[in-house]
Amino acid sequence: MRLSDLKYLAAYIVPILVYLGVMQGGILTYGAVIFAFIIVPLAEPFLTQSTNNLDEETRLKKADSLFFEFLLYLNIPVVFYLLFLLSTRVTDGIYTTNELTGLLLSNGALLASCGINVAHELGHKDEWWGRYSSVFLLIPCHYTHFHLEHNLGHHKNVATDKDPATARRNEILYAFWIRSVVGSYVNAWKLESKRLGQENKSVLRLDNRMIIYTFLQLIYISALFIFFSTTAALIIIASGILSFLFLETINYVEHYGLFRKRLDSGRYERVQPWHSWNSNHHLGRIILYELTRHSDHHFLANKKYQLLEHHQSSPQLPYGYPTSMLISMVPPLWFKIMNRRLEEFSVSSA
């Protein structure tokens, strides 16, 4: 591990801010949201964008370093501790309505960055404990089906009409939320039904992963109402919903308007680096475990986050992820900026 690798500790800024908000109350309850959607967007234009890739020696060292694995798995106890702490203190009734709003928004940011985002990385692991940990982290986000659909559906169908998580050109974000949330859930059931059918098994079995995931979600939600107040349970549930809407907003940004060509055979061309939007904005890269180098992730899905590379052929977002997410919430502004980018990229890649 090199000293420069400590930069990834910045991914824990959000959990730290959530902890301070829970313990101190007041304006600090909004700390994680202020950091993610005000401080980061304001800071990124003044920070460098690195297009450098690792040399072979460094790449080999980073590939085997347990430090990067530790950073991922540490999120599991951190996230669930903060959920427990928040639930307990909300149950004690010590917060105002304004503070509860801040805690809801900040906890949504926590579950998006340290929940779904980390679960996404763990879900691509070859080891069984990585995949199980992925599902565990997805439970408070109400998105356990993501583990199936993302790996078996999205990566196969990205940048095609078959993929609900690929945004069409001129598709409004809020319509995309509905299409992607519903379509991804339905696709997960179809994928699991297909697997069981190939094994000549009924869908109504206890080894149906979608049934298992449903039970896990119901147990989690029931536990919230049993052990904590109704207000606490509703705050935690709502922040989980917010987290997957953050995820779908990221999906919208990552794949907006990009589609693969259909070959004469009827199949689609292989996924290439130019089928996802890339961002080299440094702060966004390190707080999201290099998720923003999304072009390389889709090109080689099992590549570890610390090894992801920049591709010259990838279309580049004009802004980092947090800024892009905010702009996408204003459809006319988003279309004005990104449709021009789409056209410029189409011309340059022709």
Buried (B, 14 or more C-beta within 10 A) or exposed (E): EEEEBEBBEBBBBBBBBBBBBBEEBBEBBBBBBBBBBEBBBEBBEEEEBEEEBBEEEBBEEBEEBEEBBEBBBBBBEBBBEBBEBBBBBBBEEEBEEEBBBBBBBBBBBBBBBBBBBBBBBBBBBEEEEBBBBBBBBBBBBBBBBBBBBBBBBBBBBBBBEBBBBBBBEEBBBEEBBEBBBEBBBEBBBBBBBEBBEEEEEEBEEEEBBBBBBEEBBEEBBEEBEEEBBEBBBBBBBBBBBBBBBBBBBBBBBBBBBBBBEEEEEEEBEEBBBBBBBBBBBBBBBBBBBBBBBBBBBBBEBEBBBBBBBBBEEBBBBBBBBBBBBBBBEEBEEBBEBBBEBBEEBEEEEE
